[in-house]
Amino acid sequence: MHYPQHMLKLIAFLKKLPGVGNKTAERFAFTMLSWQHEQLKDMGTFISDVKEHLRYCEECGALIGIKEQCPLCTNANRDNAAICIVATAKDIFAIEDTREYKGLYHVLGGVLSPLDGNHVEHLTIPKLQERIEKLGVKEIILALDSTLEGDTTALYIKKIFKDKNINISRLAFGIPMGSALDFVDEGTLTRALAGRREF
């Protein structure tokens, strides 16, 4: 016996969400069937309107409300001499949650991945170059994933700015807090050894 066509379509839509496989999508779909009609209607309206209420800052690429000024670009207390480069707007929220970084941000809009069709022209590198020159940035922090694509993008950006008298650093990679060495994979341990600091 197969699910009704409309149920299959709902499951297919839910599977488009990252990390949602078939079983999880089925569970979500059946949960939604148990909701009141008004709840489903409200959710549908909210989802359909979401892009009318959110936008990306034209300067740094942060996600902000449609009528808001960017709280990062307009904050006079932020350090204009440092710029943290991230792949997506979501990464900004993760770094801001640490309350450790006080500089500016720049969202690339992805990482270099020719196999996925993401080339240099798809990233906001020209805007990044313009901002760094305009602001007189002294430090670039590369906060990109430790993947082949992230490493390739980081090396490309480093190459662009290597002769600009700008300090370029990358987030440290290593052993997660609270981890035991026998549970750490070889690649992570290699990075941790290479990036060791004086104690």
C-alpha positions as CSV (number, residue, x, y, z in Angstrom):
1,M,0.0,0.0,0.0
2,H,1.3,3.5,-0.9
3,Y,0.8,6.9,0.7
4,P,-1.8,9.1,-1.0
5,Q,-0.3,11.4,-3.7
6,H,-0.7,14.5,-1.6
7,M,1.2,12.9,1.3
8,L,4.0,11.8,-1.0
9,K,4.3,15.4,-2.2
10,L,4.4,16.7,1.3
11,I,7.1,14.2,2.2
12,A,9.1,15.2,-0.9
13,F,9.0,18.9,0.1
14,L,10.1,18.1,3.7
15,K,13.0,16.0,2.4
16,K,14.4,19.1,0.7
17,L,15.4,20.4,4.2
18,P,19.0,19.7,5.2
19,G,19.5,16.6,7.3
20,V,15.9,15.3,6.7
21,G,15.7,11.9,5.2
22,N,12.7,9.8,4.2
23,K,11.8,8.5,7.7
24,T,12.2,11.9,9.3
25,A,10.1,13.5,6.6
26,E,7.4,10.9,7.1
27,R,7.4,11.6,10.8
28,F,7.1,15.4,10.2
29,A,4.3,14.8,7.7
30,F,2.2,12.7,10.1
31,T,2.8,15.1,12.9
32,M,1.5,18.0,10.7
33,L,-1.6,15.9,9.9
34,S,-2.4,15.9,13.6
35,W,-2.4,19.7,13.8
36,Q,-5.5,21.9,13.7
37,H,-6.4,23.3,10.3
38,E,-5.7,26.9,11.6
39,Q,-2.2,25.9,12.7
40,L,-1.4,24.5,9.2
41,K,-2.8,27.5,7.5
42,D,-0.8,29.9,9.7
43,M,2.4,27.9,9.0
44,G,1.7,27.9,5.3
45,T,1.1,31.7,5.3
46,F,4.2,32.3,7.4
47,I,6.5,30.2,5.1
48,S,5.1,31.8,1.9
49,D,5.8,35.3,3.3
50,V,9.2,34.7,4.8
51,K,11.2,36.3,2.0
52,E,9.0,39.4,2.2
53,H,10.3,40.0,5.8
54,L,14.0,39.1,5.5
55,R,16.8,40.3,3.4
56,Y,20.6,40.2,3.2
57,C,22.7,43.3,4.1
58,E,24.0,44.8,0.8
59,E,27.3,45.6,2.5
60,C,28.3,42.5,4.6
61,G,25.7,39.9,3.6
62,A,24.2,39.4,7.1
63,L,20.6,38.3,7.4
64,I,18.4,41.1,8.7
65,G,14.8,42.2,8.8
66,I,13.5,43.8,5.6
67,K,13.1,47.3,7.2
68,E,16.1,47.1,9.5
69,Q,19.5,48.6,9.2
70,C,22.3,46.1,9.6
71,P,23.2,46.0,13.3
72,L,26.8,44.9,12.4
73,C,27.6,47.5,9.8
74,T,26.0,50.4,11.6
75,N,27.5,49.6,15.1
76,A,30.1,52.3,15.8
77,N,31.6,50.1,18.5
78,R,32.7,47.3,16.2
79,D,36.3,47.2,15.1
80,N,36.6,48.2,11.5
81,A,40.2,47.0,11.3
82,A,39.2,43.4,11.4
83,I,36.9,41.5,9.0
84,C,35.8,37.9,9.5
85,I,35.0,36.0,6.3
86,V,32.3,33.4,6.4
87,A,30.6,31.2,3.8
88,T,27.0,31.9,4.8
89,A,25.0,34.4,6.8
90,K,24.1,31.6,9.3
91,D,27.8,31.4,10.3
92,I,27.7,34.9,11.6
93,F,25.2,33.9,14.3
94,A,27.4,31.1,15.5
95,I,30.4,33.4,15.9
96,E,28.3,36.2,17.5
97,D,27.0,33.7,20.1
98,T,30.6,33.3,21.4
99,R,30.7,37.1,22.3
100,E,34.4,37.0,21.6
101,Y,34.7,38.7,18.2
102,K,34.1,42.5,17.9
103,G,35.0,43.2,14.3
104,L,33.1,43.2,11.0
105,Y,31.9,40.3,8.8
106,H,31.8,39.5,5.1
107,V,29.6,36.7,3.7
108,L,31.0,35.0,0.6
109,G,27.7,33.4,-0.4
110,G,29.3,29.9,-0.5
111,V,32.7,28.3,-1.1
112,L,34.6,27.4,-4.2
113,S,33.2,24.1,-5.5
114,P,33.5,23.6,-9.3
115,L,31.8,20.2,-9.1
116,D,28.7,22.0,-7.6
117,G,28.9,24.9,-10.1
118,N,30.3,27.4,-7.5
119,H,33.1,29.3,-9.1
120,V,34.9,32.6,-8.2
121,E,32.3,34.7,-10.0
122,H,29.6,33.3,-7.7
123,L,31.2,34.6,-4.6
124,T,31.2,38.2,-3.3
125,I,35.0,38.5,-3.5
126,P,34.9,41.8,-5.6
127,K,32.7,43.4,-2.8
128,L,35.2,42.0,-0.2
129,Q,38.1,43.6,-1.9
130,E,36.3,46.9,-2.2
131,R,35.3,46.9,1.5
132,I,38.8,45.9,2.7
133,E,40.4,48.8,0.8
134,K,37.7,51.3,1.8
135,L,37.8,50.4,5.5
136,G,41.6,50.0,5.8
137,V,41.3,46.5,7.2
138,K,44.4,45.3,9.0
139,E,43.3,41.7,9.8
140,I,41.4,39.1,7.9
141,I,40.0,36.1,9.7
142,L,39.0,33.2,7.6
143,A,36.1,31.3,9.3
144,L,35.5,28.7,6.7
145,D,34.7,25.0,7.1
146,S,37.6,22.6,7.3
147,T,36.7,20.8,4.0
148,L,38.4,20.6,0.6
149,E,36.1,23.4,-0.6
150,G,36.7,25.5,2.5
151,D,40.5,25.0,2.3
152,T,40.5,25.9,-1.5
153,T,38.5,29.1,-0.8
154,A,40.7,30.1,2.1
155,L,43.9,29.6,-0.1
156,Y,42.3,31.6,-2.9
157,I,41.5,34.5,-0.6
158,K,45.0,34.4,1.0
159,K,46.5,34.6,-2.5
160,I,44.5,37.7,-3.3
161,F,45.6,39.6,-0.2
162,K,49.1,38.2,0.4
163,D,50.9,41.4,-0.8
164,K,48.5,43.8,0.9
165,N,50.2,44.1,4.3
166,I,47.2,42.5,6.0
167,N,47.4,39.9,8.8
168,I,45.5,36.8,7.6
169,S,44.5,34.1,10.0
170,R,42.2,31.2,10.0
171,L,40.1,29.7,12.8
172,A,42.0,27.0,14.7
173,F,41.0,23.4,14.1
174,G,41.5,20.7,16.6
175,I,40.1,18.6,19.4
176,P,36.6,19.5,20.5
177,M,36.2,20.5,24.2
178,G,35.6,17.5,26.4
179,S,36.7,14.9,23.8
180,A,38.9,11.9,24.6
181,L,41.8,11.4,22.2
182,D,40.7,7.8,21.3
183,F,37.5,9.3,19.9
184,V,39.2,11.9,17.7
185,D,39.7,11.1,14.0
186,E,43.1,11.1,12.4
187,G,42.5,14.3,10.4
188,T,41.4,16.3,13.4
189,L,44.3,15.1,15.5
190,T,46.7,16.0,12.7
191,R,45.3,19.6,12.6
192,A,45.5,19.8,16.3
193,L,49.2,18.9,16.4
194,A,50.0,21.3,13.5
195,G,48.2,24.1,15.2
196,R,49.5,23.5,18.8
197,R,50.3,26.5,20.9
198,E,52.7,27.2,23.8
199,F,51.1,26.2,27.1
